[in-house]
Amino acid sequence: MNKILSVIAFLGAITIVLGAFGAHSLEKILSETALKSFETAVRYQMYHVLMLLVVNSLAIVSNKSKKIISTIILFGIACFSGSIYAIAFGVEAKQIWFITPFGGLLLIVGWIVLGISCLKGVKMN
């Protein structure tokens, strides 16, 4: 459990660094559209870092489910936010167009797996 929490903590720190970099350094380099996309990637990355912290702190979700959810969300962040970062820095969108929606799909699946896991973990009296 400590390993995943460490990964999440470092990912949170990286997210803050990326956000600060975007806010203070990229406005001179990127177009307004690219900067907005970059900010979207940072925002979604942080949402999901926070989600991972909560998921890995829930007693109601089994450790197996935590690992599955964390893996799905981490890959989702890498694909969704990572592809947006790449596009913002000049990678042709048509070369990697499929990665962003795939990452978004992984994020959605992670939330669904979390919901199902929470339902399974609810103890009915």
C-alpha positions as CSV (number, residue, x, y, z in Angstrom):
1,M,0.0,0.0,0.0
2,N,2.8,2.4,0.8
3,K,4.2,2.0,-2.7
4,I,1.1,3.2,-4.4
5,L,0.6,6.1,-2.0
6,S,4.2,7.1,-2.7
7,V,3.6,7.0,-6.5
8,I,0.4,9.1,-5.9
9,A,2.3,11.6,-3.8
10,F,5.0,12.0,-6.4
11,L,2.4,12.3,-9.2
12,G,0.7,15.0,-7.1
13,A,4.0,16.9,-6.8
14,I,4.6,16.5,-10.6
15,T,1.1,17.8,-11.2
16,I,1.8,20.9,-9.2
17,V,5.1,21.5,-11.0
18,L,3.4,21.1,-14.4
19,G,0.7,23.5,-13.3
20,A,3.2,26.1,-12.1
21,F,5.3,25.6,-15.3
22,G,2.2,26.1,-17.4
23,A,1.1,29.2,-15.5
24,H,4.4,30.9,-15.4
25,S,6.5,29.7,-18.4
26,L,4.3,28.5,-21.1
27,E,2.1,31.5,-21.8
28,K,5.0,32.9,-23.9
29,I,5.6,29.7,-25.7
30,L,2.2,28.1,-26.4
31,S,-0.8,29.5,-28.2
32,E,-3.8,30.3,-26.2
33,T,-5.6,27.1,-27.4
34,A,-2.6,24.9,-26.6
35,L,-2.2,26.6,-23.1
36,K,-5.9,25.9,-22.4
37,S,-5.4,22.3,-23.4
38,F,-2.4,22.0,-21.2
39,E,-4.3,23.4,-18.3
40,T,-7.1,20.9,-18.9
41,A,-4.6,18.1,-18.8
42,V,-3.1,19.4,-15.5
43,R,-6.6,19.8,-14.0
44,Y,-7.7,16.3,-14.9
45,Q,-4.5,14.9,-13.7
46,M,-4.9,16.5,-10.3
47,Y,-8.6,15.4,-10.1
48,H,-7.5,11.8,-10.5
49,V,-4.5,12.1,-8.2
50,L,-6.9,13.2,-5.5
51,M,-9.3,10.4,-6.5
52,L,-6.5,7.9,-6.1
53,L,-5.7,9.3,-2.6
54,V,-9.3,8.8,-1.5
55,V,-9.6,5.4,-3.1
56,N,-6.5,4.1,-1.5
57,S,-7.7,5.4,1.9
58,L,-11.2,3.8,1.7
59,A,-11.7,0.9,4.1
60,I,-14.8,-0.2,2.1
61,V,-12.8,-1.0,-1.0
62,S,-10.7,-4.2,-1.0
63,N,-7.0,-4.0,-1.6
64,K,-7.4,-6.0,-4.8
65,S,-9.9,-3.4,-6.1
66,K,-7.6,-0.6,-5.0
67,K,-4.8,-2.0,-7.1
68,I,-7.1,-2.5,-10.1
69,I,-8.6,1.0,-9.9
70,S,-5.2,2.6,-9.3
71,T,-3.7,0.8,-12.3
72,I,-6.6,1.8,-14.6
73,I,-6.5,5.5,-13.4
74,L,-2.7,5.7,-13.7
75,F,-2.8,4.5,-17.2
76,G,-5.8,6.8,-17.9
77,I,-3.8,9.8,-16.6
78,A,-0.8,8.8,-18.7
79,C,-2.8,8.4,-21.9
80,F,-5.3,11.3,-21.4
81,S,-3.1,14.0,-19.9
82,G,0.1,12.7,-21.4
83,S,-1.3,12.9,-25.0
84,I,-2.6,16.4,-24.4
85,Y,0.8,17.5,-23.1
86,A,2.4,16.0,-26.2
87,I,-0.1,17.8,-28.5
88,A,0.4,21.1,-26.7
89,F,4.1,20.8,-27.3
90,G,3.8,20.2,-31.0
91,V,3.2,16.5,-31.6
92,E,0.7,16.2,-34.5
93,A,-2.7,15.4,-33.1
94,K,-3.4,13.2,-36.1
95,Q,-0.5,11.0,-35.1
96,I,-1.9,10.3,-31.6
97,W,-5.5,11.2,-31.9
98,F,-6.7,7.9,-30.4
99,I,-4.7,8.1,-27.2
100,T,-6.6,11.0,-25.6
101,P,-10.1,9.4,-25.9
102,F,-8.7,6.0,-24.8
103,G,-7.2,7.7,-21.7
104,G,-10.6,9.3,-21.0
105,L,-12.3,6.0,-21.4
106,L,-9.8,4.5,-18.9
107,L,-10.6,7.3,-16.4
108,I,-14.4,6.6,-16.8
109,V,-13.8,2.8,-16.4
110,G,-11.8,3.5,-13.2
111,W,-14.7,5.5,-11.8
112,I,-17.1,2.7,-12.7
113,V,-14.9,0.1,-11.1
114,L,-14.7,2.2,-8.0
115,G,-18.5,2.5,-7.9
116,I,-19.0,-1.2,-8.3
117,S,-16.3,-1.9,-5.6
118,C,-18.0,0.4,-3.2
119,L,-21.4,-1.3,-3.8
120,K,-19.7,-4.7,-3.2
121,G,-18.1,-3.4,0.0
122,V,-21.3,-2.1,1.5
123,K,-22.4,-4.3,4.4
124,M,-26.1,-4.8,4.5
125,N,-27.5,-5.5,8.0
